[in-house]
Amino acid sequence: MMRAVIVTALALADSAGSWAQSPPGATPQFEVASVRQVAPVGGGRFLISGGPGTSNPGLFICTNTPLRPLLLRAYNLNVYQLTGPSWLGTKLYDITARIPPGTSKDQFNQMLQNLLLERFKLALHHETRNFAAYQLAVGKGGSRLKETSLPPRTPDLPHLRSKQRDKDGFVELTPDSQDVLGSFRDGIQREVARRTSMATLAELLEAFTGKPVLDRTGLTGLYDFRIDFSPEGLDGAVSRALASTPTQGEPGYGGPTLFGALKQLGLSLESVTAPIKVMVVDSAEQIPTDN
């Protein structure tokens, strides 16, 4: 019996414009927002839903959610770019916020920043630290990627998963999809990309490797491609989730390594040490201010 795990890699917006610490009360803001601390409940699972680009763009809801993932989302950070008190990952909160019609993703991020700054009295600063990282580059034989023939990307259009499967049993993308959708079967991870930039591919690779990935390809177009690889031995959050997925009755990992799969596209992934900008939470209130 085949068990499929769908793994989605959404491109994060360029965070350069959203790192500034805006003062509480700065626009834009949510129409109304409720923030309250809650006691932990069974399972330790949290839920974040709604917002621009989702099926519920007018309402943002968080249930049993730590402050850490909210900061990552608000400031467009990768997990290694945020440091602060340990309770950022343990204290839990419920948030309900109503979003003005027509709000863009960038405006939403600013609203969330302002809300967190105000309610938790955040004090932040930014600094640069050296990290073990990977460099995504064009291989010695040159890139084998071909630019997409699809129409230009539409802002805030999410990827869409078809109900159909290809001849190998992997989930297909719908014709109007963009970005990347992955599925896991018989030990092989398949990532299918449409209208996808190298910056987005670097984000995807970070999710599997668990390290920063720097786009040094020099390729500025949008591309359609597919890679099949084994996630075995990789230490990213997605790879660890796949390793814990039940696969009774299925063979173990198979296919080329991630590094070998990228070579088939004319790309290389090499270890480097790189300076990375991080955000430090100097102080914050564990109990949010009154709604």
BAFI-3210 file (N, C-alpha, C; in Angstrom, 3 decimals, decimal comma, padded with zeros to 6 digits):
// residues 291
n [1|2|3|4|5|6|7|8|9|10|11|12|13|14|15|16|17|18|19|20|21|22|23|24|25|26|27|28|29|30|31|32|33|34|35|36|37|38|39|40|41|42|43|44|45|46|47|48|49|50|51|52|53|54|55|56|57|58|59|60|61|62|63|64|65|66|67|68|69|70|71|72|73|74|75|76|77|78|79|80|81|82|83|84|85|86|87|88|89|90|91|92|93|94|95|96|97|98|99|100|101|102|103|104|105|106|107|108|109|110|111|112|113|114|115|116|117|118|119|120|121|122|123|124|125|126|127|128|129|130|131|132|133|134|135|136|137|138|139|140|141|142|143|144|145|146|147|148|149|150|151|152|153|154|155|156|157|158|159|160|161|162|163|164|165|166|167|168|169|170|171|172|173|174|175|176|177|178|179|180|181|182|183|184|185|186|187|188|189|190|191|192|193|194|195|196|197|198|199|200|201|202|203|204|205|206|207|208|209|210|211|212|213|214|215|216|217|218|219|220|221|222|223|224|225|226|227|228|229|230|231|232|233|234|235|236|237|238|239|240|241|242|243|244|245|246|247|248|249|250|251|252|253|254|255|256|257|258|259|260|261|262|263|264|265|266|267|268|269|270|271|272|273|274|275|276|277|278|279|280|281|282|283|284|285|286|287|288|289|290|291]
n.u [000,848|000,663|001,883|001,601|003,326|002,751|004,669|005,171|006,831|007,018|007,885|009,651|009,155|011,452|013,289|014,483|013,194|011,544|012,750|013,056|012,396|009,349|007,518|005,065|001,663|002,106|001,048|000,506|-002,374|-004,128|-007,702|-009,044|-007,842|-007,221|-005,254|-004,086|-002,684|-002,407|-002,952|-000,832|-001,954|-002,849|-000,518|001,000|000,732|000,359|-001,619|-001,687|-003,436|-005,044|-005,082|-003,534|-003,417|-004,433|-007,266|-008,833|-008,602|-009,305|-009,128|-007,006|-005,839|-004,529|-003,767|-002,904|-000,178|003,321|005,405|007,655|007,347|005,561|007,054|008,962|007,360|006,312|008,573|009,723|011,742|014,206|014,567|017,063|017,715|016,742|017,023|016,724|015,032|014,391|011,713|010,284|009,668|008,028|005,954|002,481|-000,014|-003,192|-004,422|-006,542|-007,221|-008,589|-008,415|-007,941|-009,790|-008,209|-005,582|-002,102|000,509|002,924|001,982|000,421|002,431|003,672|001,579|001,412|003,936|003,723|001,650|002,783|005,008|003,734|001,941|003,590|005,673|008,208|011,761|014,204|017,161|019,528|022,054|025,113|026,109|028,373|027,725|027,679|027,079|025,448|026,352|024,609|025,242|026,057|026,982|030,112|029,700|027,754|024,438|021,481|018,940|015,799|014,116|010,809|007,878|005,462|002,819|003,479|004,122|001,522|000,843|000,713|-000,536|-001,188|000,451|-001,175|-002,593|-003,146|-005,789|-005,004|-002,624|000,676|002,181|003,915|002,798|003,060|001,927|000,377|000,865|-001,529|-002,392|-002,210|-000,488|002,138|005,475|006,549|005,832|005,900|006,131|006,225|007,254|007,770|010,357|011,455|011,754|009,956|010,164|008,366|008,513|007,230|007,461|009,548|011,997|015,591|016,096|013,860|014,272|016,570|015,468|013,855|015,810|017,021|015,047|015,302|018,028|018,632|020,401|021,596|021,158|022,801|022,059|024,003|023,972|023,585|021,530|018,693|016,135|012,811|011,925|010,999|011,075|012,058|012,990|014,151|014,943|016,717|015,897|017,378|019,603|019,743|019,334|017,296|014,119|011,991|013,117|013,522|010,874|009,934|011,473|010,269|007,868|005,360|006,033|005,202|005,381|006,578|009,532|012,847|014,681|015,360|016,767|018,765|021,141|020,399|022,340|023,307|020,986|020,680|022,895|022,026|020,514|022,412|023,502|025,242|025,891|027,571|029,607|030,069|031,264|029,364|028,462|025,539|022,607|020,947|018,137|017,777|016,029|015,926|014,421|011,151|007,668|006,105|003,408|000,888|-000,186|-003,377|-006,266]
n.v [-001,188|002,103|005,016|008,401|011,413|014,766|017,486|020,833|023,587|026,838|029,906|032,374|035,846|038,462|039,506|041,899|044,399|044,241|044,154|046,313|047,784|048,637|051,217|050,635|051,024|052,077|052,304|049,722|048,311|045,627|045,347|044,634|042,911|040,074|038,884|036,380|034,614|031,067|027,919|025,030|022,334|018,900|017,055|019,140|020,506|023,188|025,682|027,703|029,811|031,257|034,582|036,725|035,252|032,812|030,589|032,002|035,028|037,234|036,791|036,030|033,389|031,955|029,145|027,823|028,631|029,187|032,114|032,211|030,954|032,869|035,222|034,440|034,267|036,896|038,471|037,304|035,288|032,684|029,675|029,627|032,244|033,592|034,423|034,248|034,484|031,291|030,758|031,686|029,609|027,992|029,107|029,580|030,905|032,277|033,810|036,027|037,827|040,393|041,134|043,874|044,291|043,480|043,490|043,052|040,496|041,556|043,822|042,524|041,176|043,385|044,320|042,185|042,316|044,842|044,272|042,270|043,640|045,626|044,273|042,449|043,965|044,052|044,147|044,504|043,626|043,603|041,545|040,224|036,911|034,116|031,195|027,651|026,700|026,181|026,590|027,317|026,777|027,154|024,266|022,819|022,045|023,766|025,248|023,248|023,993|025,131|028,055|028,947|028,423|029,268|031,664|034,921|035,063|035,302|037,652|036,587|034,188|030,949|027,663|024,917|021,793|019,007|016,564|014,411|011,802|011,166|008,817|007,459|007,583|009,899|013,049|015,496|018,843|021,470|023,016|025,850|026,383|027,688|028,079|025,453|021,979|019,059|015,459|012,298|009,032|005,565|005,872|007,927|011,374|013,665|016,711|019,058|021,820|024,945|027,949|028,996|030,531|030,704|031,579|030,666|027,916|027,691|028,214|025,953|023,937|024,545|023,699|020,962|020,398|021,701|023,772|027,134|028,195|029,632|031,496|031,436|031,216|033,024|032,975|034,437|034,039|032,469|029,104|025,799|022,645|019,333|017,325|014,254|012,548|010,993|011,658|010,700|010,913|013,679|016,733|018,598|020,134|019,122|016,753|015,310|014,983|013,318|011,059|010,071|009,208|006,756|003,798|001,221|-001,840|-000,734|-000,178|000,871|004,006|005,404|006,143|008,922|010,950|014,189|015,973|014,695|014,726|017,457|017,890|016,799|018,825|020,548|021,954|022,756|021,947|023,178|023,079|025,863|028,626|031,223|034,674|035,544|037,433|037,975|038,093|039,321|038,799|040,878|041,462|040,700|040,685|038,056|037,791|039,032|042,437|043,929|043,286]
n.w [000,000|-000,917|000,598|000,559|001,061|001,074|000,353|000,628|-000,743|-000,269|-001,694|000,091|000,581|-000,376|002,314|002,856|002,870|005,061|007,492|009,115|012,278|013,033|014,680|017,295|016,369|013,908|010,504|008,019|009,811|011,511|011,311|013,653|016,504|018,534|021,160|023,197|025,964|026,322|027,980|027,647|025,559|024,808|022,759|021,659|019,267|016,934|015,220|012,367|010,315|007,389|005,844|003,278|000,026|000,783|001,323|003,029|003,125|004,683|007,398|010,049|011,924|014,811|016,757|019,852|019,565|019,504|020,068|018,491|015,756|014,789|014,711|012,834|010,577|010,377|009,897|007,713|008,026|008,051|010,042|011,309|011,481|013,649|017,012|020,586|023,820|025,395|025,884|023,740|022,111|023,610|025,284|024,745|022,468|021,497|018,618|016,943|014,121|012,171|008,756|006,595|003,505|000,388|001,243|000,798|000,745|001,720|003,097|005,008|006,473|007,637|009,238|011,051|012,225|013,542|015,328|016,993|018,021|019,511|021,325|022,706|023,578|022,267|021,998|019,663|017,767|015,028|013,624|012,177|011,622|011,310|009,446|008,842|005,589|002,385|-001,033|-003,879|-007,183|-010,706|-012,475|-013,732|-016,372|-017,252|-017,031|-017,311|-017,272|-018,517|-019,467|-018,387|-020,397|-019,743|-018,977|-017,387|-013,817|-011,367|-008,862|-005,464|-006,096|-005,106|-005,110|-006,679|-006,082|-008,045|-008,325|-009,621|-010,359|-011,582|-013,943|-012,312|-009,859|-008,380|-007,067|-009,155|-010,447|-010,967|-014,144|-013,941|-011,888|-009,741|-008,414|-006,208|-005,789|-003,853|-003,531|-001,838|-002,360|-002,088|-001,028|-002,505|-003,091|-004,933|-006,554|-008,210|-010,271|-011,324|-013,188|-011,578|-009,532|-008,985|-006,436|-005,089|-005,378|-003,791|-001,276|-001,020|-000,924|001,494|003,268|003,111|003,619|006,009|006,347|005,649|002,275|-000,324|-003,154|-005,808|-008,493|-010,551|-012,317|-013,560|-014,476|-014,732|-014,170|-015,339|-013,904|-012,748|-010,009|-008,734|-005,806|-003,029|000,306|002,381|005,103|005,103|006,977|007,305|008,246|006,687|005,678|008,047|008,832|006,786|007,302|009,568|008,686|008,364|006,526|005,981|004,256|002,059|000,033|001,210|001,274|-001,961|-005,229|-006,571|-004,668|-003,201|-004,062|-006,342|-007,900|-008,412|-010,020|-012,399|-013,376|-014,089|-011,984|-008,919|-005,456|-002,877|000,082|002,219|004,259|005,512|005,997|007,678|008,055|011,103|013,364|016,618|019,550|022,106|024,384|025,669|026,562|028,279|028,780|026,851|026,185|027,088|025,057]
ca.u [000,000|001,483|001,532|002,234|003,421|002,832|005,531|005,066|007,847|006,567|008,952|009,512|009,465|012,718|013,044|015,260|012,348|010,667|013,533|013,013|011,518|008,373|006,942|003,659|000,714|002,366|000,195|-000,885|-002,736|-005,339|-008,918|-009,211|-007,019|-007,239|-004,063|-004,152|-001,880|-003,212|-002,226|-000,551|-002,903|-002,233|000,072|001,952|000,557|-000,236|-002,250|-001,681|-004,199|-005,620|-004,215|-003,438|-002,937|-005,074|-008,704|-009,493|-007,696|-009,755|-009,054|-005,785|-006,143|-003,469|-004,241|-001,818|000,986|004,419|005,760|008,748|006,902|004,907|008,130|009,536|006,449|006,167|009,795|010,241|013,017|014,430|014,644|018,388|017,899|016,067|017,501|016,104|014,738|013,886|010,259|009,675|009,198|007,263|004,721|001,512|-000,953|-004,258|-004,556|-007,541|-007,058|-009,348|-007,535|-008,675|-009,864|-007,184|-004,258|-001,087|001,318|003,862|001,226|000,058|003,609|003,866|000,546|001,776|005,060|003,226|000,870|003,684|005,794|002,889|001,349|004,613|006,709|009,444|012,960|014,927|018,254|019,995|023,500|025,563|026,850|028,859|027,046|027,958|026,024|025,684|026,306|024,000|025,950|026,001|028,049|031,165|029,186|026,733|023,062|020,601|017,590|015,162|013,163|009,420|007,103|004,157|002,621|004,110|003,543|000,489|001,129|-000,070|-001,184|-000,537|000,512|-002,415|-002,321|-004,154|-006,247|-004,457|-001,249|001,335|002,309|004,704|002,038|003,314|000,886|000,669|000,443|-002,517|-001,728|-001,985|000,286|003,473|006,303|007,014|005,061|006,623|005,471|007,166|006,743|008,753|011,688|011,912|011,093|009,866|009,813|008,006|008,521|006,794|007,663|010,262|013,296|016,658|015,926|012,878|014,934|017,443|014,583|013,467|016,959|017,199|014,079|015,774|019,382|018,734|021,439|021,373|021,584|023,003|021,911|025,139|023,900|023,546|020,391|017,665|014,847|011,899|012,204|010,211|011,982|011,688|014,093|013,848|016,117|016,508|016,179|018,090|020,827|019,620|018,950|016,298|012,840|011,209|013,766|013,238|009,463|009,809|012,087|009,353|006,606|005,191|006,169|005,039|005,097|007,278|010,989|013,500|015,020|015,906|017,044|020,034|021,175|019,992|023,460|023,318|019,817|020,947|023,853|021,269|020,026|023,568|023,727|026,050|025,624|028,875|029,701|030,803|030,948|028,809|027,851|024,085|021,953|020,001|017,391|017,899|015,019|016,599|013,461|009,740|006,768|005,480|001,962|000,602|-001,024|-004,810|-006,796]
ca.v [000,000|003,308|006,161|009,584|012,601|015,948|018,489|022,056|024,610|028,142|030,902|033,510|037,122|039,074|040,092|043,110|045,540|044,049|043,974|047,507|047,666|049,718|051,521|050,262|052,024|052,454|051,616|049,275|047,535|044,820|046,060|044,307|041,735|039,541|038,094|035,936|033,447|029,888|026,803|023,948|021,221|017,672|016,901|020,185|020,979|024,514|025,931|029,049|029,748|032,479|035,642|036,861|034,092|031,598|030,543|032,898|036,182|038,295|036,428|035,345|032,669|031,126|028,379|027,159|028,941|029,917|033,386|032,023|030,868|034,114|036,139|033,963|034,642|038,348|039,091|036,515|034,733|031,260|029,315|029,924|033,698|034,165|033,963|034,975|033,661|029,959|030,680|032,016|028,369|027,160|029,767|029,438|032,014|032,280|035,114|036,196|039,181|040,659|041,775|044,723|043,764|043,913|043,519|042,227|039,720|042,462|044,613|041,634|040,980|044,605|044,311|041,208|042,905|045,883|043,641|041,596|044,675|046,334|043,447|041,754|044,934|043,477|044,926|043,701|044,196|042,728|041,405|039,238|035,787|033,147|029,903|026,617|026,885|025,632|027,520|026,783|027,393|026,446|023,292|023,050|021,841|024,756|024,954|022,531|024,487|025,887|029,012|028,540|028,949|029,628|033,109|035,476|034,718|036,177|037,906|035,938|032,953|029,802|026,443|024,148|020,369|018,283|015,305|013,360|011,359|010,809|007,366|006,894|007,696|011,162|014,055|016,443|020,228|021,938|023,790|027,251|026,459|028,266|027,638|024,066|021,013|017,802|014,292|011,260|007,692|004,487|006,339|008,974|012,663|014,325|018,124|019,565|023,278|025,736|029,392|029,025|031,192|030,033|031,943|029,733|026,620|027,754|028,061|024,545|023,146|024,780|022,881|019,569|020,263|022,276|024,798|028,212|027,936|030,904|031,413|032,025|030,719|034,101|032,743|035,387|033,742|031,529|027,834|024,605|021,503|018,270|016,562|013,083|012,266|010,394|012,585|009,994|011,534|015,126|017,103|019,649|019,806|018,272|015,439|014,607|014,594|012,168|009,897|009,557|008,845|005,304|003,289|-000,227|-002,458|-000,036|-000,280|001,995|005,120|005,054|007,280|009,615|011,928|015,535|016,562|014,079|015,182|018,814|017,801|016,514|020,124|021,403|022,776|022,133|022,390|023,048|023,589|027,115|029,386|032,476|035,602|035,584|038,408|037,364|038,993|038,941|039,336|041,248|041,327|040,645|040,315|036,759|037,990|040,171|043,498|043,733|043,464]
ca.w [000,000|-001,040|001,424|-000,024|001,895|000,233|000,954|-000,146|-000,487|-000,735|-001,680|000,992|-000,055|-000,003|003,636|003,069|003,141|006,214|008,708|009,955|013,444|012,977|015,996|017,464|015,914|012,517|009,549|008,156|010,981|011,433|011,701|015,063|016,793|019,890|021,474|024,593|026,307|026,627|028,589|026,683|025,470|024,336|021,432|021,340|017,896|016,805|013,934|011,824|009,073|006,869|005,365|001,819|-000,702|001,272|001,075|003,983|003,164|005,571|008,809|010,448|013,154|015,383|017,902|020,595|018,747|020,141|019,458|017,537|014,365|014,393|014,349|011,573|009,494|010,270|009,395|006,591|008,466|008,177|011,460|011,846|011,510|014,811|018,309|021,678|024,994|025,077|025,987|022,452|021,499|024,548|025,694|023,659|022,335|020,489|017,971|015,889|013,585|010,947|007,787|005,651|002,134|-000,548|001,861|000,148|001,682|002,376|004,066|006,106|007,313|008,410|010,270|012,073|012,950|014,436|016,391|017,931|018,696|020,471|022,382|023,478|023,947|021,752|021,713|018,687|016,994|013,956|013,529|011,196|012,194|010,334|009,476|007,849|004,598|001,050|-002,157|-005,096|-008,303|-011,982|-012,568|-014,716|-017,718|-017,571|-016,630|-018,232|-017,041|-019,591|-018,926|-018,556|-021,521|-019,188|-018,802|-016,192|-012,523|-010,820|-007,442|-004,403|-006,537|-004,486|-005,901|-006,626|-006,252|-008,799|-007,746|-010,460|-010,143|-012,836|-014,162|-011,217|-008,630|-007,687|-007,251|-010,214|-010,296|-011,934|-015,203|-013,611|-010,661|-009,750|-007,311|-006,150|-005,008|-003,747|-002,951|-001,417|-002,603|-002,215|-000,679|-003,423|-003,029|-006,234|-006,518|-009,524|-010,175|-012,475|-013,050|-010,310|-009,540|-008,245|-005,025|-004,552|-005,270|-002,624|-000,108|-000,968|-000,500|002,922|004,009|003,117|004,166|007,338|006,357|004,684|000,900|-001,012|-004,606|-006,516|-009,868|-011,532|-013,213|-013,127|-015,083|-014,088|-014,815|-015,064|-013,779|-011,814|-009,453|-007,920|-004,985|-001,724|001,408|003,445|005,586|005,157|008,342|007,331|008,876|005,796|005,626|009,303|008,810|005,896|007,949|010,586|008,051|008,238|005,150|006,013|002,971|000,980|000,145|001,859|000,413|-003,266|-006,091|-006,353|-003,591|-003,609|-004,786|-007,669|-008,656|-008,879|-011,129|-013,616|-013,860|-014,360|-010,799|-007,868|-004,091|-002,238|001,450|002,417|005,465|004,992|006,959|007,531|008,922|012,040|014,238|018,022|020,463|023,345|025,481|025,295|027,647|028,050|028,806|025,968|026,721|026,921|023,705]
c.u [000,884|000,955|002,288|002,228|003,621|003,630|005,532|006,183|007,378|007,714|008,635|009,869|010,825|012,513|013,718|014,392|011,537|011,435|013,490|012,021|010,571|007,797|005,512|002,752|000,957|001,430|001,055|-001,112|-003,957|-006,538|-009,205|-008,415|-007,123|-006,010|-004,149|-003,284|-002,800|-002,322|-001,963|-001,633|-002,212|-001,661|001,082|001,846|-000,060|-000,751|-002,141|-002,397|-004,701|-004,583|-004,149|-002,843|-003,510|-006,562|-009,494|-008,646|-008,080|-009,611|-007,791|-006,036|-004,937|-004,017|-003,075|-000,467|002,066|004,716|006,808|008,268|006,180|005,944|008,779|008,669|006,410|007,370|010,436|011,625|013,042|014,701|015,980|018,639|017,243|016,636|016,888|015,835|014,110|012,367|009,560|009,117|008,316|005,960|003,767|000,468|-002,012|-004,365|-005,672|-007,455|-007,824|-008,516|-008,344|-008,693|-008,735|-005,786|-003,303|-000,309|002,301|003,165|000,814|001,240|003,862|002,832|000,915|002,970|004,568|002,447|001,784|004,533|004,995|002,468|002,408|005,775|008,093|010,543|013,864|016,185|018,728|021,508|023,833|026,402|027,280|028,179|027,705|026,791|026,364|025,596|025,723|024,607|025,707|027,204|029,031|030,667|028,126|025,347|022,309|019,148|017,081|014,123|011,738|008,806|005,711|004,035|003,294|003,376|002,510|000,775|000,146|-000,821|-000,482|-000,376|-000,818|-002,107|-003,474|-004,603|-005,682|-003,035|-000,642|001,519|003,113|003,987|002,292|002,218|001,323|000,237|-000,661|-001,823|-001,414|-001,173|001,573|004,170|006,501|006,049|005,792|005,761|006,502|006,541|007,902|010,176|012,235|011,082|011,121|009,408|009,580|007,825|008,026|006,998|008,450|011,652|014,326|016,604|014,924|013,469|015,853|016,634|014,182|014,608|017,254|016,279|014,528|017,133|019,508|019,816|021,042|021,891|021,627|022,885|023,054|025,139|024,030|022,404|019,209|016,277|013,959|011,928|011,172|011,178|011,417|012,954|013,539|015,100|015,714|016,817|016,956|019,378|020,790|018,985|017,951|014,994|012,005|011,792|013,483|011,787|009,252|010,377|011,163|008,011|006,490|005,270|006,055|004,694|005,786|008,774|011,556|013,789|015,612|016,189|018,373|019,979|020,680|021,092|023,540|022,161|020,036|021,944|023,144|020,664|021,177|023,889|024,590|025,680|026,882|028,871|030,555|030,509|030,514|028,293|026,363|023,515|020,920|019,294|017,439|016,783|015,706|015,682|012,048|008,932|006,100|003,960|001,639|-000,284|-002,484|-005,237|-007,614]
c.v [001,239|004,391|007,354|010,708|013,786|017,004|019,712|023,006|025,904|029,113|031,993|034,779|037,615|039,851|041,437|044,292|045,422|043,903|045,185|047,312|048,847|049,983|051,042|051,393|052,469|051,683|050,769|048,422|046,676|045,670|045,862|043,037|041,371|038,653|037,681|034,700|032,299|028,820|025,730|022,876|020,059|017,732|017,960|020,726|022,373|024,700|027,408|028,998|031,132|033,499|035,682|035,622|032,778|031,647|031,445|034,163|037,266|038,003|035,612|034,716|031,823|030,438|027,646|027,389|029,660|031,217|033,207|031,889|032,117|035,164|035,739|034,392|036,148|038,999|038,315|035,949|033,225|030,948|029,700|031,435|034,366|033,564|034,832|034,055|032,325|029,892|031,083|030,766|027,526|027,801|029,843|030,556|031,696|033,696|035,037|037,642|039,311|041,551|042,633|044,120|044,328|043,974|042,585|041,436|040,611|043,325|043,775|041,419|042,194|044,698|043,366|041,695|043,919|045,305|043,010|042,602|045,340|045,462|042,775|042,672|044,449|044,529|044,046|044,413|043,159|042,706|040,320|038,172|034,837|031,798|028,937|026,603|026,109|026,759|026,799|027,518|026,585|025,518|023,588|022,905|022,832|024,302|024,207|022,958|025,247|026,819|028,602|029,154|029,369|031,135|033,607|035,078|035,752|036,403|037,183|034,687|031,766|028,662|025,705|022,693|019,703|017,048|014,111|013,009|010,981|009,293|006,673|006,981|008,946|012,174|015,066|017,862|020,531|022,832|025,228|027,432|027,245|027,855|026,124|023,211|019,691|016,689|013,184|009,891|006,723|004,977|007,438|010,235|013,276|015,759|018,597|021,073|023,897|027,210|029,704|029,640|030,360|030,390|031,004|028,344|026,600|027,592|026,605|023,693|023,346|023,890|021,433|019,423|020,759|023,327|025,935|027,813|029,273|030,704|032,171|031,579|031,831|033,965|033,575|035,094|032,892|030,241|026,776|023,429|020,487|017,613|015,425|012,747|011,552|011,419|011,940|010,731|013,044|015,538|018,240|019,178|018,879|016,864|014,644|014,160|013,364|010,908|009,276|009,132|007,330|004,859|001,765|-000,758|-001,780|-000,245|000,937|003,099|004,623|006,299|007,929|010,498|013,269|016,184|016,005|014,540|016,589|018,822|017,530|017,783|021,061|022,337|022,020|022,737|022,106|023,685|024,851|027,632|030,773|033,355|035,743|036,597|037,701|038,454|038,461|039,605|039,603|041,108|041,313|040,244|038,983|036,866|039,206|041,192|043,243|044,015|044,746]
c.w [000,000|-000,121|000,872|000,994|000,983|000,975|000,076|000,243|-001,099|-000,659|-000,684|000,248|000,404|001,284|003,829|003,453|004,399|007,515|009,621|011,100|013,467|014,355|016,083|017,017|014,491|011,604|008,639|009,404|010,685|011,840|013,184|015,315|018,267|020,079|022,932|024,800|026,696|027,245|027,542|026,732|024,786|022,930|021,058|019,927|017,900|015,388|013,597|010,487|008,676|006,442|003,852|001,157|-000,227|000,937|002,022|004,152|004,159|007,048|009,061|011,812|013,555|016,630|018,538|019,933|019,538|019,398|018,364|016,094|013,874|013,984|013,031|010,394|009,290|009,604|008,240|006,891|008,299|009,652|012,078|011,962|012,717|016,085|019,396|022,850|024,604|025,091|024,686|021,765|022,383|025,025|024,509|023,688|021,280|019,942|016,930|015,418|012,283|010,022|006,828|004,252|001,272|000,022|001,127|001,199|002,420|003,422|005,269|007,040|008,191|009,535|011,408|012,883|013,987|015,610|017,436|018,703|019,809|021,631|023,267|023,892|023,512|021,629|020,857|018,209|015,988|013,930|012,514|011,894|011,080|010,544|008,497|006,877|003,338|000,028|-003,364|-006,280|-009,570|-012,058|-013,690|-016,152|-018,145|-017,164|-017,726|-018,053|-018,261|-018,987|-019,273|-019,814|-021,066|-019,067|-017,530|-014,928|-012,103|-009,336|-006,529|-004,875|-005,897|-005,475|-005,726|-006,926|-006,988|-008,027|-008,518|-010,025|-011,488|-012,906|-013,056|-009,872|-007,831|-008,023|-008,304|-009,808|-011,299|-012,957|-014,834|-012,324|-010,864|-008,457|-007,353|-005,333|-005,020|-003,215|-002,781|-001,637|-002,751|-001,991|-001,557|-003,209|-004,427|-006,031|-007,945|-009,405|-011,468|-012,159|-011,773|-010,458|-008,791|-006,760|-004,359|-004,401|-004,053|-001,337|000,072|-000,433|000,984|003,746|004,101|003,796|005,598|007,467|005,417|003,311|000,163|-002,513|-005,267|-007,978|-010,898|-012,520|-012,717|-013,680|-014,182|-014,885|-014,434|-014,978|-012,790|-011,301|-008,607|-007,119|-003,702|-000,648|002,548|003,808|005,636|006,484|008,406|007,938|008,009|005,754|006,887|009,356|007,930|006,537|008,980|010,006|007,931|006,773|005,131|004,621|001,803|001,134|000,836|000,873|-000,908|-004,062|-005,779|-005,120|-004,119|-004,446|-006,209|-008,526|-009,200|-010,038|-012,448|-014,206|-014,227|-013,212|-009,793|-006,522|-003,283|-000,854|001,499|003,822|005,020|006,117|006,663|008,520|009,802|012,830|015,667|018,814|021,793|024,552|024,918|026,522|027,317|028,013|027,934|026,653|026,391|025,479|023,616]
res [m|m|r|a|v|i|v|t|a|l|a|l|a|d|s|a|g|s|w|a|q|s|p|p|g|a|t|p|q|f|e|v|a|s|v|r|q|v|a|p|v|g|g|g|r|f|l|i|s|g|g|p|g|t|s|n|p|g|l|f|i|c|t|n|t|p|l|r|p|l|l|l|r|a|y|n|l|n|v|y|q|l|t|g|p|s|w|l|g|t|k|l|y|d|i|t|a|r|i|p|p|g|t|s|k|d|q|f|n|q|m|l|q|n|l|l|l|e|r|f|k|l|a|l|h|h|e|t|r|n|f|a|a|y|q|l|a|v|g|k|g|g|s|r|l|k|e|t|s|l|p|p|r|t|p|d|l|p|h|l|r|s|k|q|r|d|k|d|g|f|v|e|l|t|p|d|s|q|d|v|l|g|s|f|r|d|g|i|q|r|e|v|a|r|r|t|s|m|a|t|l|a|e|l|l|e|a|f|t|g|k|p|v|l|d|r|t|g|l|t|g|l|y|d|f|r|i|d|f|s|p|e|g|l|d|g|a|v|s|r|a|l|a|s|t|p|t|q|g|e|p|g|y|g|g|p|t|l|f|g|a|l|k|q|l|g|l|s|l|e|s|v|t|a|p|i|k|v|m|v|v|d|s|a|e|q|i|p|t|d|n]
***
